[in-house]
Structures are given as structure tokens and as C-alpha cells.
Amino acid sequence: MIKKCVRYWGYFFLLLMVVSCTSERKTLRQIPTEKRPTLVFLDFENNSPGQPTHFASLRRAIPDLILSDFQTSGLFRVLRSSDRTRLVQELSYQHSGMTGPDPIKYGKQLNADLVLTGSFSTIDGVVSITARVTDVATGQVLASHTVAGPTRNVLLPGVSPLKQLSLTLLANLGTSLNNSEEEILADSFETREMSALLSNYEGEILMEKASAREEEDAATDLRKEARKEFEKAAQADPDYERPRRNLRRMAGFLTPPL
């Protein structure tokens, strides 16, 4: 009974994450959601030499931030990381022996129109990011681009290689944002502190791992680690709302309902 309650709270937390992310974000274009193509992402591959752990959570942060820009454009419906992870677990990809699900098969299983995939590497203070958007129905790569720049600039307006990547992908997909809309996207950041960003996404990754664990003690330990990461993120950037929302959702989380 207790195990079921713990798993219930895990999925409830993930559901709250996706509802919050989709309901609070304002869009530039007011196209009805049902008329927008659906976009989902896979975690990016970390091709950094030795795969340093300091930037490990960028594998989730980079595609999630790109999807935030796509959603803000109002031209796409995105499947956020929490929904994505829950569905991947249900499809049992994590037990398939693959390093990651096949993008086309994955997209079809989730009823998505487009799949965002990519990779990144960090070396000597420079980050390089490659992203691709693939049509699920045809397997054709519709947009692909690579950017590189100082890691310290990733979250800085005007010089962010990540924003450059988002805008280029949108343009390659045939969108027609005007100058004002591009400026809004280029200047929209949830945080400008890299340490806060990394800690928050590490916490979210830990929460998702916890929801997949069968052992109560192991899941609880992961949630405790996640809470520490959210607290670190909130301390690093007091104006960063996302880790604070995550902490609020965790209030009483480690005490499952009777």
C-alpha cells in the first residue's frame, strides 16, 4: 500500500510539472493548440570529453529550453519532459537495452509530429550544441543547426548560442517571426545563472528517477537529493521561479498519504 502511494505521488508531481509549464507560459501567436504540430524531445547526448558531471544536466536543460522557445512562439504544441518521461516509462524503453529510444518509433508512440534530438559538448569553457528536428511521419530531418560559444554566454541576452539555435531552427522550419517577436524570444530567460539552471534540472532528473524506482527507500533518497538540488538552484538565483515551484510541490511529498 505504501509503495503504491509513493509511486502515486511521483506521477502526481510529474503531472503538476507539465500542467504548470504549459498553463503559465504566454505565447506570441494565438493559434489554437489543436492546430499546432506536436513536438517532443529526447535528452541530448553528452559528447564532452570524459563526460564531466558538472554540466551533465544540460542533456535535459538544453532541449527543454529550446522547446520553451518553440512553445512561446505559439506555433507548436510541445510535450514537456515530465509527460515525456512518464510515457517512456509506460512504454518500457528503459528496459529495452537501448541507449535511447529510436526517434521515429518514439515519436509515433507518443503521437508526436516532430522530434527534437541533438548533442552537446563542453571543453575549455566552450559549449557546442547540435540540434535536429525530424518529421515523424517521413523520417526527414526538417531542420538542423550547430552553434558554439562560451559557456558563460548560454544564458545571456544578445549573445546566447542557445537562443541563436532556437531562432535558427524556427526559421529553418518555415516560421515567420517578425523582428519584435524574435527580440522577445531572444530576451526570454527563466534564469541567467548557470549554476541555478544546472541544479534545477538535476533535481528534476532525480525526481523522474525516483518515480521509476520500485524500492521505497531508494526513491525517498532520490527525492531528498532532488530537494537539495532545488534548494541550491533557488539560493543561486532568488528570482528563478522554477525550482521554487518544484520545492512547493515537494512540501509534504516525502510523507505519502495514508
N, C-alpha and C positions, 0 to 999 in steps of 0.2 A: 504494500500500500504506500509506504513512504517513498519507495523507488519511483512509483508511478507519479506521485506528487512532485518529486524533484524534476522528473522529465517534463511534466506538465508546465511547471514554472519556467523551464528552459525554453520551451516553444512559445510560451506567453511572452517572455522577454524579447525573443526574436520578432514576434508579431508586432509588438509595440514599436520596435525599431523601424520596421518598414512602414507602418502607419504614420509615424511621426515624420519620417523623411519625405514621404510623398504628400502629406497633407499640409505641411508648413511652408513648402517652397513655392514662391511665386514664379510664374513663367512670363516670358516676353511675348509669346504668341498664345492666343486663347483658342487654340484648336481643340475640339472635343477629344478627350482621352481615347475614346474608342476608335477614332480615325487616325491615330498616330501609330507608326510601326513600333513594335515592341523590341527593345534592346536589352540583352543580358550580357554579363561579362564572366570570364574566367579569371582567377587570380593570375597576375603576370608572373612570368618566370624570372627568378633572380639569377642573372648571369654574372654577378660580381665575382671577381677572383676570390676564391675561398668562401664565398657567400657570407660576408660579415653579418653578424646578428644585429648590429646597431641599426641597419636600415632594412631589416627583414620584413617589417610590417608594411613597407612600401608596396609589396606584392599585392596587398589588398587596397591600400590607400590610393595608389595611382589610378587604377581602373575605376574605383568608386568616385574619385573626384572628377574624372572625365565624364562619367555618367551623370554626375551632378550638373555639369555644364550642359550636357545634352538635354537633360530634363528641364533646366532653367530656360533653354531656348524655346520650350513649348512645342517642339516639333517631334518629340519622341516620347514614348512611354517606356520607362525603364523598370527593370526588375532588380530591386536593390539586393545587396549582399545577404541580408537576413533571409529573405524569401528564397534566394538562390541556394543558400546553404541548406535550408530545411528541405527543399525539393531534391537536392542532390543526395541528401541522406536517405530520403524515401526511395530514391532510385538505386540506392546501394552502390553508387560509383566508388565510394571509399573502400569497398571490399573487392573491387574488381581486379586489383593488381596493377592498374594503370597508374602512371604518374599524374594523369589528369584526364578527364573525360574528353572524348573526341568532340571538337567544337560543333560540328554539324549535327551529330547524333544528340548531343547535349541540347542544342537549340531547339531541335524538333521535339524532344521530350518535354521541354518547358514551354512549348507553343510560342517561341520567340521568332521574330522575323530576321533579326540581326544578332550577331555575336561579336563582342569586343574581346580580342585577345592581344597578347603582347609580351614584352620582356623589358627588363631594365638592368643596368649595371652601374655601380658606383666605384670609382677609383680616383684617388688623389684629389678628392674634393669636387669631382665632376660626375654628373649623372647623365646617362644616356638612356633614352626611352624610345622603344619602337612599339607602335600600336597598329592593329589591323581591324577593320570592320568587315565581316563576312556575311553574305546573304545565305540564310539557312536553306532556302529552297533550291538554290542553284549551286552553292558552294563557291561562288565567285567572290573574290576579295574586291569590295567596292571602294575601300579607302585604306591607304597605308601611308604611314609617315614616321620619320625618325627625327628626334630632336636631342640636343645635348647642351649642357650649360652647367655653371657652378651649382652645386647642391644648395648653397645658401640662397640662390635666387628662385628656387622652386615655388616659394610662397610669396614672392614679391611682385606687386603690380608693375606692369610695363616691361619686365624683363623675365617673367616666369616662363621657362621652357614648357612647363605643363600646360599653361594657358595657350601657348603657341600651338601645341599639339592638338588641343581640343578644337581650336578655331580652324586649323588646317583640315582636320578630319571632317568637321561640319561642312566646310567649303567643298571638299572632295566628294561629299555625299550629295552635293547639289543644293544645299540650303542657301538661302539668300538673305542673310542677316545684314541689316544696314549698319552704318558706322556707329550709330548710337548704341545699337544692340550689342555689337562687338565690344564696345568700350565697357558696357555693363558687365558682360561675361568676363572680360579681361581683369576687371577690378573686384570680382566677387570671390572672397576667400572666407571660409569659416574661421580660420586661424592663420596667422603669419609666423607662428613659432613651430619650427620643425620638430623640436622635442615633444611638444604638446600633440602634434599630429601623430607622430610615431607611437607615443604611449597610448593614445586613444584607440588607434586601430589594433595595437597589440592586445588591448583589453577586449575589443570586440571579437578578435580571433579566438582568444581564450574562452569567451562566453560561448562561442559556437562549438568549440571542442568539448566544453562541459556538457552541452545539451546532447552530445552524441555518446557520452560515456554511460555505461550501464552501472558501473560501481559508484555508489553514493559518495563514499569518501573521496574518491578521485575527482568526481565532478565538483564537490564542495571546495576542494583545494584549488581547482582551476578558477572557480568563481572568486575565491579570495584573492588570487593573483590578479584576476581581471580588475577587481575593485581597486587594488593598489595602483594599477596602470591608469585607471580613470582618475584617481586622486592626483597622480603625478601630472597628468595632462591638464587638469583643472588648475593645479598650482602653477604650472609653467605658463599658462595663459588664462588669467581670470575671466577674460571676455569670451573664451571659447565655450560655446553653449553645449556642444555635442557630448563631451564627457560628463558635464553636469546633468544632462538628461539621462545619460546612462546610469549615473550614480543614483538619481532619484528613482529610476526603475528598479534598482537593486535594493532599495530600502525594504527590509524585511524579506528579501529574496532568499537569504540563506536559512530562513526558517519556513519550511514548507507548510502549507495548510494541513490541518488535521483531517 
